Amino acid sequence: MISTALEFIKEELASYLFLKDPDDYPLPGEITNVSGFFSPTGNSTIDLNKQIQITLVSLEEERMDGIRPFFEQNPDKSYTQFSAPLQATMYVLFTATANDYAKSLRDLSNVVGFFQRFSVFDKDATDINGDPRYPDMNINVPPDKPWRAIEKIIFKLHPLSFEQQNNLWASLGTKYLPHVVYQVRLLSFADRNGERVREIVTVHAETEQI
């Protein structure tokens, strides 16, 4: 699910930048990259051939009232219990990695401009002709792994104080680079691999009036 969302945004952002300024971004495949900063062995994983690196820095489960498991009745009158759709909040770091500082700032401005224009990505959204607006949102999700699919992604700029920025880069173990952080709300599909349960019996409670 997380990988699905980040890979989708990587492609959407790259396409936007290529169409916006093909002189500055001549190769869509060489614009964005989803990666951390170091491998488990301690080697740098920053791809200097790419201009914008996308990194997950935090993930939280979003608990909401009214979002509970649900049941569906089977032909034999038994029931299957399905988990509720997962709602999560990610904090995603977009880092400009160009060697030229001025170019990095332009890249960062373009990232902000992209999310000002496109802050919500909904799998059910359609264009003016009624065609799916984001047909590739779940294109790489195998049919037998529906829990990897996503329904909606919502982006919101998440400003950091100087202290928070220092702590972030210290935890990443690398030097400060031009960056911006977005809070990303993520809604996934419900897991269709439910658990078969016994017949549900409705209990009616009676109260005695005194």
Secondary structure in CASP SS format (residue, H / E / C, confidence):
PFRMAT SS
TARGET T0000
AUTHOR 0000-0000-0000
METHOD secondary structure of the structure
MODEL  1
M C 1.00
I H 1.00
S H 1.00
T H 1.00
A H 1.00
L H 1.00
E H 1.00
F H 1.00
I H 1.00
K H 1.00
E H 1.00
E H 1.00
L H 1.00
A H 1.00
S H 1.00
Y H 1.00
L H 1.00
F H 1.00
L H 1.00
K H 1.00
D C 1.00
P C 1.00
D C 1.00
D C 1.00
Y C 1.00
P C 1.00
L C 1.00
P H 1.00
G H 1.00
E H 1.00
I C 1.00
T E 1.00
N E 1.00
V E 1.00
S C 1.00
G C 1.00
F C 1.00
F E 1.00
S C 1.00
P C 1.00
T C 1.00
G C 1.00
N C 1.00
S E 1.00
T C 1.00
I C 1.00
D C 1.00
L C 1.00
N C 1.00
K C 1.00
Q C 1.00
I E 1.00
Q E 1.00
I E 1.00
T E 1.00
L E 1.00
V E 1.00
S E 1.00
L E 1.00
E E 1.00
E E 1.00
E C 1.00
R C 1.00
M C 1.00
D C 1.00
G C 1.00
I C 1.00
R C 1.00
P C 1.00
F E 1.00
F E 1.00
E E 1.00
Q E 1.00
N C 1.00
P C 1.00
D C 1.00
K C 1.00
S C 1.00
Y E 1.00
T E 1.00
Q E 1.00
F E 1.00
S C 1.00
A C 1.00
P C 1.00
L C 1.00
Q E 1.00
A E 1.00
T E 1.00
M E 1.00
Y E 1.00
V E 1.00
L E 1.00
F E 1.00
T E 1.00
A E 1.00
T C 1.00
A C 1.00
N C 1.00
D C 1.00
Y H 1.00
A H 1.00
K H 1.00
S H 1.00
L H 1.00
R H 1.00
D H 1.00
L H 1.00
S H 1.00
N H 1.00
V H 1.00
V H 1.00
G H 1.00
F H 1.00
F H 1.00
Q H 1.00
R H 1.00
F C 1.00
S C 1.00
V E 1.00
F E 1.00
D E 1.00
K C 1.00
D C 1.00
A C 1.00
T E 1.00
D C 1.00
I C 1.00
N C 1.00
G C 1.00
D C 1.00
P E 1.00
R C 1.00
Y C 1.00
P C 1.00
D C 1.00
M C 1.00
N C 1.00
I C 1.00
N C 1.00
V C 1.00
P C 1.00
P C 1.00
D C 1.00
K C 1.00
P H 1.00
W H 1.00
R H 1.00
A C 1.00
I E 1.00
E E 1.00
K E 1.00
I E 1.00
I E 1.00
F E 1.00
K E 1.00
L E 1.00
H C 1.00
P C 1.00
L C 1.00
S C 1.00
F H 1.00
E H 1.00
Q H 1.00
Q H 1.00
N H 1.00
N H 1.00
L H 1.00
W H 1.00
A H 1.00
S H 1.00
L H 1.00
G C 1.00
T C 1.00
K C 1.00
Y C 1.00
L C 1.00
P C 1.00
H E 1.00
V E 1.00
V E 1.00
Y E 1.00
Q E 1.00
V E 1.00
R E 1.00
L E 1.00
L E 1.00
S E 1.00
F C 1.00
A C 1.00
D C 1.00
R C 1.00
N C 1.00
G C 1.00
E E 1.00
R E 1.00
V E 1.00
R C 1.00
E C 1.00
I C 1.00
V C 1.00
T C 1.00
V C 1.00
H C 1.00
A C 1.00
E C 1.00
T C 1.00
E C 1.00
Q C 1.00
I C 1.00
END
